[in-house]
Structures are given as C-alpha cells and as structure tokens.
Amino acid sequence: MDVNAPIFVISVAAELAEMHPQTLRQYDRLGIVRPSRAPGRSRRYSQRDIELLREVQKLSQEGVSLEGIKRIMELQNQVTGLRQRVVELSTELDEARRRSSDRSRVFAAGLAGDVVTLSRGQRPPAAATAVQQLGLVSLMERRSRLRALPAGKPSERNYADGGYIQSL
C-alpha cells in the first residue's frame, strides 16, 4: 500500500489518529497537516498523514505550542527535501565521474596514419622512437648506403632517389 495515497476520510483519519475530527480541521487550517482534497473538496488523509497527526499529538502532549509544532514540521519537510537533493547530487556526481573516466582515453594519429589510443596525459612517441619501433631504421640506413654508391650504377642510383628498381 502506498503510504502517500489519500484514502481515509476525516472521520476515519480522526479515529486512527485518536483525535477529534475538529482537531484535524484546525491542523489543516493552520497548515500543520494538510490532507489532499477529493473532487468534492472533502479531505482525504494518507497513512503518512495519520503518522504526522500522531507525531503532532505527541508533541502537543509534551507541551509544544501549535506554532512550534508547525515550525518543527516545516523543518522536517525541509530536511527531507535536502536529503533527496543530496541523493540527486550524489547520483549526478557518480554519473559525472563515470563520464570522466570514459574520457580518460585520448586518440591520436599514428605515424602510419592509424588511430592510436593514449591515456590522458600520455604523449605519442617521438618520430625517432616510432621509426625504431616500426623497424624503419634499417630501411633508412639502406637508402643512405645506396646513395653512397658510385654513380656508375643507374638502377641502384634510381632506387636511392626514390625511383623504380630496373635490375638488381
């Protein structure tokens, strides 16, 4: 059963709260316990309202004035609202942290044109390091040696200049 469902008419609510119906009307006028209104404007109390009425009765028996009781109820409602807001903000913070961790990866272009995944704060390797890692150093050394060959071998000279190999 929903504790906030307005199901009790004033006579039943008064009996459950062990109060006179006129007392419930007075609490409604003062804004201490405000029940829902049915389409015919009759008051409908929920189980939660009954619990509040019992709490009001207890405070009244302890000597708290009606204004004091009203203020206590307002503060309790405010605390409840603030607790709900804390839950909402905590959920938002968790979501923001989750999104932040999703974005902890950075993507960069690799030397070969591929996409490289890096951690946040990490830099892609320097070109010399990448060339060594890819094994291109030997290719560059080979090209350098070919350029150093005597000019008498045009096929190898073309290769060194980036041309096509005619014969080896």
Buried (B, 14 or more C-beta within 10 A) or exposed (E): EEEEEBBBBBEBBBEBBEBEBEBBBBBBEEEBBBBBEEEEEEBBBBBBBBBBBBBBBEBBEEEBEBEEBBEBBEEEEEEEEEEEEEEEEEEEEEEEEEEEEEEEEBEEEBBEEEEBEBEEEEEBBEEEEBBEEEEBEEEEEEEEEBEEEEEEBEEBBBBBEEEEEEEE
